[in-house]
């Protein structure tokens, strides 16, 4: 693709949730069989939350807590992929699209590798981009820290957006 005349924006997102009994474990829009789930106001999908924060950061729109506050019952148990579609709509309104997303989930357990392809597809569908522009990795912290001790799961995401915003003159 020729990007002449495009503007680029980079965003970084980070999210973390505590593991808790009695909750479903949803990561990247995939429900995983596990003894605990992530605690949060919505479905607590740590990966999708990090990606949304990265996109919002690239747009200069703060974070998901500002857009979808946990004080609003509208978002109680909300499907994070549905919220991601709203972030994607805002991104398109601003004249941007995803060039690529690179994300890392940090979890001691469960093993995520068998589910990475589906996570990539779910995120690509939510942001209307090609699957090959979305990368998801999983790692442990060798039993160090809160993720290594199995107390929670974290995720980082970096996104590159390209666009021609209507209110920005082409140089």
C-alpha positions in Angstrom: 0.0 0.0 0.0 1.2 3.5 -0.8 1.0 5.7 2.3 2.0 9.0 0.7 -0.1 11.8 2.1 -1.2 9.7 5.1 -0.7 10.7 8.7 0.4 8.1 11.3 -0.4 7.7 14.9 1.0 5.2 17.4 -0.7 4.2 20.6 0.2 1.9 23.5 -2.3 0.1 25.8 -1.9 -1.8 29.0 -4.5 -3.6 31.1 -4.5 -5.9 34.1 -7.2 -7.8 35.9 -7.1 -9.9 39.0 -8.1 -13.6 38.7 -11.2 -14.5 40.7 -13.2 -17.6 41.2 -16.8 -17.6 39.9 -16.0 -15.6 36.8 -15.6 -16.6 33.1 -12.1 -16.2 31.6 -12.4 -14.4 28.3 -9.2 -13.3 26.5 -9.2 -11.9 23.0 -12.9 -12.7 22.7 -12.3 -16.4 23.4 -13.8 -18.1 26.5 -11.3 -20.4 28.0 -11.8 -23.3 30.3 -10.1 -22.3 33.6 -10.7 -22.5 37.3 -10.8 -18.7 37.6 -11.9 -15.7 35.5 -10.8 -12.1 35.3 -12.5 -9.7 37.7 -13.9 -6.5 36.2 -17.0 -4.4 35.5 -17.3 -5.7 31.9 -16.2 -9.2 30.8 -12.7 -8.0 31.8 -11.1 -9.1 28.5 -7.6 -7.9 29.3 -6.3 -8.3 25.7 -9.1 -6.5 24.0 -9.0 -3.7 26.7 -5.2 -3.2 26.0 -5.9 -3.0 22.3 -8.7 -0.5 22.8 -6.5 1.6 25.0 -3.8 1.6 22.3 -6.2 2.8 19.6 -7.7 5.4 21.9 -4.2 6.5 22.8 -3.2 6.9 19.2 -6.4 9.0 18.7 -5.6 11.1 21.7 -8.9 10.0 23.3 -7.7 8.9 26.7 -8.6 5.4 27.7 -11.5 2.9 28.0 -12.3 4.0 31.5 -13.2 7.5 30.2 -15.2 6.1 27.3 -16.8 3.2 29.1 -16.7 4.1 32.9 -17.1 1.3 35.4 -19.5 3.5 37.3 -22.0 3.1 34.4 -24.2 0.0 34.6 -24.6 0.1 30.8 -21.2 -1.6 30.7 -21.8 -4.2 33.5 -20.7 -7.5 32.1 -20.3 -5.9 28.6 -18.8 -7.9 25.8 -15.4 -6.2 25.2 -15.4 -7.1 21.5 -18.7 -5.1 21.1 -17.0 -2.2 22.9 -14.0 -2.5 20.6 -16.4 -2.1 17.6 -17.4 1.2 19.1 -13.8 2.3 19.5 -13.2 1.2 15.8 -16.1 3.3 14.7 -14.6 6.3 16.5 -11.3 5.6 14.8 -13.0 5.5 11.4 -14.9 8.7 12.2 -11.5 10.4 12.8 -10.3 9.2 9.4 -7.9 6.4 10.6 -7.6 2.7 10.0 -5.3 0.0 11.5 -1.9 -0.5 9.9 -1.0 -3.1 12.5 -1.6 -4.2 16.1 1.0 -6.1 18.2 -0.2 -7.4 21.6 1.3 -9.5 24.4 -0.7 -11.3 27.1 1.2 -12.0 30.3 -0.2 -15.0 32.1 1.3 -18.0 34.0 -1.7 -20.1 33.1 -3.7 -21.1 31.2 -1.8 -21.9 28.1 -2.9 -19.5 25.4 -1.0 -20.7 22.3 -3.9 -22.9 21.0 -6.3 -19.9 21.0 -4.1 -17.2 19.5 -5.4 -17.6 15.9 -9.0 -17.1 17.1 -8.0 -14.1 19.2 -6.4 -12.5 16.2 -9.5 -13.2 14.1 -11.8 -11.7 16.7 -9.7 -8.5 17.1 -9.3 -8.1 13.3 -13.1 -8.4 12.9 -13.8 -5.9 15.6 -11.4 -3.3 14.0 -12.3 -4.2 10.4 -8.7 -5.0 9.5 -6.9 -8.0 8.0 -6.0 -10.8 10.3 -2.3 -10.6 9.2 -2.2 -7.1 10.6 -3.0 -8.4 14.1 -0.3 -10.1 16.1 -1.0 -11.7 19.5 1.7 -13.3 21.7 1.6 -14.9 25.1 4.3 -15.2 27.7 4.8 -16.1 31.3 6.9 -14.3 33.9 8.6 -17.4 35.1 6.5 -17.4 38.3 7.6 -13.9 39.2 5.3 -11.0 40.2 1.5 -11.1 40.4 1.1 -12.7 37.0 3.7 -15.3 37.7 2.1 -16.1 40.9 -1.3 -16.6 39.1 -3.0 -13.7 40.8 -3.8 -11.9 37.6 -3.3 -11.5 33.9 -1.9 -8.5 32.1 -1.7 -7.4 28.4 0.2 -4.8 26.4 -0.7 -3.6 23.0 0.9 -1.3 20.4 -1.1 0.0 17.4 -0.1 2.0 14.3 -2.9 3.9 12.6 -2.8 5.6 9.3 -5.3 8.1 8.0 -6.2 11.3 6.3 -8.3 13.1 8.9 -10.7 15.6 7.3 -9.6 18.4 9.6 -5.9 18.0 8.9 -4.4 19.6 5.8 -2.2 17.3 3.6 1.4 18.6 3.5 
